[in-house]
Amino acid sequence: GMAMQDAFGPVFACEWLRASRRWQLYAARAAFVGVILGGLLVLWESLARRPDGMDLREIAAFGRSVSWTVAFVELTLLLLAAPAATAGSICLDKARGSLIQVMATDLTDSEIVLGKLAAALLPVAGLVAALLPVKMLGSLLGGVEPMAMFGSSAVALATAVLASTLAFSLSVWGRKPHEVLSAAYLILLAWIGAPILFELATVPLRDGLPWVRM
């Protein structure tokens, strides 16, 4: 309401009010957590158990693998979902003609840009916050310090902000959301794959296989 408008500007208040009324926002958040919980359940049921039970060292090792697997899946899903949250922020408004109307008001460029970006980033931050309790439950098995879970969530949030901001910037020049999304995914793929390709290129050849170290 008025509190959000005073704190973040009218663009943010309008965009967030419109986004919060969409049921897809809450369905995506529930599905995001549900997939992780379902995977943990399947992983736990598939764990081979001895009749005499597992000792603490084995449980801690299992908890460590679960925690880092969840962190990896979270990061992967955020890299896919974060650009989609902002890909159409500007290009859709340009196509509808509403961006011209907003620019004709007394709002500054920073209020328009930061308001739209902040409203698009909130659902992404909500995904990270919703998954944090699941990660903390996994840490109860042992093997990983609770602060490490907060650290992995901070890394995931920072990566999601980077991916969202990239797609938002591309949306200024793009015409359609799917074009912006494709360009953002290509840039992210190059960013992630470049160190791997560099590592493979610098590994000495052995039997014609560049990925085998000498």
Buried (B, 14 or more C-beta within 10 A) or exposed (E): EEEBBEEBBBBBBBBBEEBEEEEEBEEBBEEBBEEBBEBBEEBEEEEEEEEEEBEEEBBBBBBBBBBBBBBEBBBEBBBEBBBBBBBBBBBBBBEEEEBEEBEEEEBEEEBBBBBBBBBBBBBBBBBBEBBBEBBBBBBEBBBBEEEBBEEBBEBBBEBBBBBBBBBBBBBEEBEBBEBBBBBBBEBBEEEEEEEEEEEEEEBEEEEEEEEEEE
